[in-house]
Amino acid sequence: MTETPLAGAPSLSIPEVDALLTALEGGGAETRFVGGVVRDSLIGRQDADIDLATTLTPDMVTNRLENAGIKTAPTGLAHGTVTAIVNHRGFEITTLRRDVSTDGRHADVAYTDDWKEDAARRDFTINAMSADRAGRVYDYFDGMKDLKAGRVRFVGAADRRVAEDYLRILRFFRFSAWYGAGEIDGDGLEACRVGVPGLRRVSAERIRHELLRLLAAPNPGQALGAMTATGVLKALIGAAPASADAVLAIEQAAGRQPDPLLRLAALAPDAGAALPTRLRLSRSESAALAAMAPPWTDLGATPAAWRAALHRRGREAFERRALLAASVGEETLLTDRLRAASDWRSRTMPVKGKDLIRLGLTPGPEVGAMMRKLEAAWIEGDFEADREALLAEAAALMAAGKNGT
């Protein structure tokens, strides 16, 4: 175990946390920062939530906080966690634990006052470090060394840790995508390959959460390749995955921010309508994925065609399809398509249904059918027809219908 000062972590000394630590200290109790906030502070990131662990039991935590005038919420008492609320911000405080038994997804735990024992039940060495109020880091399993080397490694035997909780398979690849450098740990890969059947025990909601967070990494290509090689990705999406390498390269070359749904569409072009249900995607996520359904090479090759597609699909869906099309052979059109999307200003159909009723159409399906015809003509004419021209077109169509021509 090593102890070292925690440098460059201003988020660890914010007033809200100072108030919590002051309330919890004394009487031989010890409270430390744990998990992501320690890991990220060591490499200069400030994105992680601030979580605390303590030798105090949950009821003692609650009593001390309430005596200090700090509001608490029993959000995770079954797991030894109390949420403290300071200035409308929540902080989880968890009593040190050891696993009594595990079933492949959840663990029965008992409280302990042994920091190493608590660290030993965490998933990866880079997540098993803790830090005290003075900024000393307690590293029982060489997590700091792994963090500096870009190595994501299970605490202890990889196969055992995976069998304890199969969600760790997804976390292994997510953390490899975000923190890994160089080759992915071989013991971890093998444990994940063997553990693939256990993914059936993981809820679709958790799979969605982990997969989209993985796909949000700046460059998840290596992790995705490893997930394909081990059979993990096929188990998640329910179909043989495609490679996302081409769309990742196009996305980067175009200077685009990581787009998890775009990357998912590239990975699972053949998954179809089953994927949103399989992953429990939200309505908006499902709609976005449907808007990226192949074939992607249907945007046309002229500015007028791009404007028509932008009107029908919207800018975001158009840009995503342009990137996907570029990844399968239409790369030379990408710059012009993205420029067309940037220049696009949405158009409003100049004619409304009430205008057609005034011309004599009966409200209902007849009006809807005419509106569709007029809109198609308006789009085909590159949106140049104005209200008068479209009404004249409608009158002509109505007259032709009456005359049977």
ZAMARGU-4260 file (C-alpha; in steps of 0.2 Angstrom, whole numbers, plus 5000, padded with zeros to 4 digits):
<rodrens>
0) 5000/5000/5000 | 5007/5017/4995 | 5002/5034/5002 | 5005/5050/4991 | 4999/5068/4991
5) 4984/5071/4979 | 4989/5085/4968 | 4978/5096/4958 | 4961/5092/4965 | 4952/5108/4970
10) 4935/5099/4969 | 4940/5090/4985 | 4940/5105/4996 | 4924/5113/4991 | 4914/5121/5006
15) 4900/5108/5005 | 4912/5093/5007 | 4922/5102/5021 | 4905/5104/5030 | 4902/5085/5028
20) 4919/5080/5034 | 4918/5091/5049 | 4902/5083/5054 | 4908/5066/5052 | 4925/5067/5060
25) 4929/5063/5078 | 4928/5049/5090 | 4940/5038/5080 | 4930/5038/5064 | 4938/5040/5047
30) 4930/5047/5031 | 4939/5047/5014 | 4935/5051/4996 | 4933/5036/4986 | 4931/5030/4968
35) 4930/5041/4953 | 4934/5057/4961 | 4951/5051/4967 | 4955/5043/4950 | 4950/5058/4940
40) 4958/5070/4951 | 4975/5061/4949 | 4974/5064/4931 | 4967/5082/4931 | 4949/5078/4927
45) 4935/5085/4937 | 4920/5076/4930 | 4917/5063/4943 | 4904/5064/4957 | 4911/5066/4974
50) 4908/5050/4984 | 4914/5047/5002 | 4917/5031/5012 | 4917/5030/5031 | 4920/5018/5046
55) 4904/5025/5053 | 4888/5015/5051 | 4873/5022/5042 | 4864/5027/5057 | 4879/5035/5065
60) 4881/5045/5048 | 4863/5050/5049 | 4864/5056/5067 | 4880/5066/5065 | 4874/5075/5049
65) 4857/5079/5056 | 4866/5085/5072 | 4876/5097/5061 | 4860/5103/5052 | 4863/5094/5036
70) 4849/5086/5027 | 4850/5067/5023 | 4840/5055/5012 | 4840/5036/5014 | 4843/5033/4996
75) 4853/5017/4998 | 4852/5011/5016 | 4851/4993/5010 | 4869/4995/5003 | 4875/5005/5018
80) 4873/5022/5008 | 4866/5038/5015 | 4864/5053/5004 | 4869/5070/5011 | 4861/5086/5004
85) 4871/5102/5005 | 4866/5117/4995 | 4854/5107/4985 | 4869/5095/4980 | 4869/5077/4984
90) 4884/5067/4991 | 4884/5048/4994 | 4892/5042/5010 | 4894/5023/5011 | 4900/5013/5026
95) 4915/5002/5023 | 4909/4985/5017 | 4915/4967/5013 | 4906/4954/5002 | 4897/4940/5011
100) 4890/4932/4995 | 4887/4936/4977 | 4875/4929/4964 | 4883/4936/4948 | 4874/4953/4949
105) 4871/4958/4967 | 4881/4955/4984 | 4876/4953/5002 | 4887/4964/5012 | 4893/4966/5030
110) 4900/4982/5037 | 4919/4983/5041 | 4931/4996/5047 | 4945/4989/5036 | 4949/5000/5022
115) 4959/4987/5012 | 4945/4975/5014 | 4933/4988/5007 | 4945/4992/4992 | 4947/4974/4988
120) 4928/4972/4983 | 4929/4986/4970 | 4931/4982/4952 | 4947/4989/4945 | 4963/4995/4954
125) 4961/5013/4947 | 4944/5013/4956 | 4950/5006/4973 | 4960/5021/4979 | 4955/5032/4992
130) 4960/5049/4999 | 4959/5058/5015 | 4955/5076/5019 | 4974/5080/5019 | 4975/5074/5001
135) 4985/5058/5005 | 4980/5044/4993 | 4979/5026/4999 | 4983/5014/4985 | 4982/4995/4991
140) 4982/4987/4973 | 4994/4998/4963 | 4980/5008/4955 | 4990/5024/4953 | 5003/5014/4943
145) 4990/5007/4932 | 4982/5024/4930 | 4998/5031/4924 | 5001/5017/4912 | 4983/5017/4905
150) 4980/5000/4911 | 4962/4994/4917 | 4965/4979/4928 | 4953/4970/4939 | 4957/4970/4958
155) 4962/4952/4961 | 4958/4937/4950 | 4948/4944/4935 | 4937/4928/4932 | 4932/4929/4950
160) 4928/4948/4950 | 4917/4945/4934 | 4908/4930/4941 | 4903/4941/4956 | 4895/4954/4945
165) 4893/4952/4926 | 4890/4970/4924 | 4909/4972/4927 | 4911/4965/4909 | 4903/4981/4902
170) 4912/4992/4915 | 4929/4984/4910 | 4927/4989/4892 | 4920/5006/4896 | 4934/5010/4907
175) 4946/5003/4894 | 4939/5015/4882 | 4940/5030/4893 | 4956/5027/4903 | 4966/5013/4893
180) 4981/5015/4883 | 4991/5001/4874 | 4985/4983/4874 | 4969/4979/4884 | 4973/4968/4899
185) 4973/4950/4894 | 4967/4942/4910 | 4952/4954/4909 | 4948/4950/4891 | 4948/4932/4894
190) 4937/4933/4910 | 4925/4944/4900 | 4925/4931/4885 | 4921/4917/4897 | 4908/4927/4906
195) 4897/4932/4891 | 4883/4920/4895 | 4881/4929/4912 | 4876/4946/4903 | 4859/4939/4903
200) 4858/4943/4921 | 4861/4961/4918 | 4846/4972/4915 | 4843/4981/4898 | 4843/4998/4907
205) 4861/4995/4914 | 4867/4988/4897 | 4861/5004/4888 | 4869/5015/4901 | 4886/5007/4900
210) 4886/5005/4881 | 4881/5023/4878 | 4894/5029/4890 | 4907/5018/4882 | 4902/5025/4865
215) 4904/5043/4871 | 4923/5040/4874 | 4934/5051/4862 | 4941/5035/4854 | 4932/5019/4858
220) 4939/5009/4843 | 4950/4997/4852 | 4938/4993/4866 | 4924/4990/4853 | 4936/4978/4843
225) 4939/4969/4859 | 4921/4968/4863 | 4918/4960/4845 | 4932/4948/4847 | 4926/4941/4864
230) 4908/4940/4858 | 4902/4953/4871 | 4896/4966/4858 | 4885/4953/4848 | 4877/4948/4865
235) 4873/4966/4868 | 4865/4971/4852 | 4858/4954/4847 | 4867/4953/4830 | 4884/4952/4822
240) 4892/4969/4825 | 4899/4979/4810 | 4915/4988/4813 | 4913/5006/4818 | 4931/5011/4813
245) 4927/5020/4797 | 4913/5031/4805 | 4925/5035/4820 | 4938/5040/4808 | 4926/5051/4798
250) 4919/5059/4813 | 4936/5063/4819 | 4942/5070/4802 | 4926/5081/4801 | 4930/5088/4819
255) 4914/5081/4826 | 4911/5078/4844 | 4908/5060/4850 | 4891/5054/4845 | 4886/5038/4854
260) 4870/5036/4844 | 4879/5038/4827 | 4892/5026/4833 | 4878/5013/4838 | 4870/5015/4821
265) 4887/5011/4813 | 4889/4996/4824 | 4872/4989/4822 | 4865/4993/4805 | 4856/4976/4804
270) 4849/4976/4821 | 4833/4985/4815 | 4818/4989/4826 | 4823/4976/4839 | 4838/4986/4845
275) 4828/5000/4854 | 4818/4987/4863 | 4833/4977/4867 | 4842/4991/4875 | 4827/5000/4882
280) 4832/5016/4873 | 4821/5031/4876 | 4809/5037/4863 | 4820/5051/4857 | 4835/5039/4856
285) 4824/5026/4846 | 4818/5040/4834 | 4836/5045/4831 | 4841/5028/4828 | 4827/5025/4816
290) 4832/5041/4807 | 4849/5033/4804 | 4842/5017/4797 | 4852/5011/4781 | 4853/5013/4766
295) 4864/5028/4770 | 4868/5032/4752 | 4851/5040/4748 | 4855/5059/4751 | 4858/5063/4733
300) 4872/5072/4725 | 4866/5089/4722 | 4862/5104/4733 | 4844/5103/4729 | 4843/5085/4734
305) 4852/5089/4750 | 4840/5103/4754 | 4825/5091/4751 | 4833/5079/4763 | 4836/5092/4776
310) 4818/5097/4775 | 4811/5079/4777 | 4824/5073/4790 | 4830/5088/4799 | 4848/5094/4801
315) 4854/5082/4815 | 4848/5067/4806 | 4854/5073/4789 | 4872/5076/4796 | 4872/5059/4804
320) 4867/5051/4788 | 4880/5061/4779 | 4894/5054/4791 | 4887/5036/4789 | 4887/5038/4770
325) 4905/5045/4770 | 4910/5029/4780 | 4904/5018/4767 | 4911/5026/4751 | 4903/5044/4749
330) 4917/5053/4758 | 4920/5066/4744 | 4903/5073/4747 | 4904/5075/4765 | 4911/5092/4766
335) 4898/5099/4754 | 4884/5090/4763 | 4889/5097/4780 | 4891/5114/4773 | 4873/5113/4766
340) 4867/5107/4783 | 4876/5122/4791 | 4868/5134/4779 | 4851/5126/4780 | 4836/5137/4787
345) 4820/5127/4789 | 4806/5131/4778 | 4787/5132/4782 | 4775/5126/4769 | 4766/5141/4762
350) 4749/5133/4761 | 4739/5126/4775 | 4724/5115/4775 | 4712/5129/4779 | 4717/5137/4762
355) 4712/5121/4753 | 4695/5121/4762 | 4692/5138/4756 | 4695/5132/4738 | 4681/5120/4741
360) 4690/5104/4747 | 4680/5094/4760 | 4689/5093/4777 | 4697/5076/4780 | 4707/5064/4770
365) 4704/5074/4754 | 4713/5089/4761 | 4728/5078/4768 | 4730/5070/4751 | 4731/5087/4742
370) 4743/5094/4755 | 4755/5079/4752 | 4754/5082/4733 | 4757/5101/4735 | 4772/5098/4747
375) 4780/5086/4736 | 4779/5098/4721 | 4785/5112/4733 | 4800/5102/4738 | 4804/5096/4720
380) 4804/5114/4715 | 4818/5118/4728 | 4805/5127/4739 | 4803/5141/4726 | 4784/5141/4724
385) 4775/5154/4735 | 4758/5153/4742 | 4749/5159/4726 | 4758/5147/4715 | 4754/5132/4726
390) 4736/5138/4727 | 4735/5139/4708 | 4742/5121/4707 | 4729/5115/4720 | 4715/5123/4709
395) 4722/5115/4694 | 4723/5098/4702 | 4705/5100/4709 | 4699/5105/4691 | 4707/5090/4683
400) 4700/5079/4696 | 4682/5085/4692 | 4685/5083/4674 | 4692/5066/4676 | 4708/5070/4668
</rodrens>
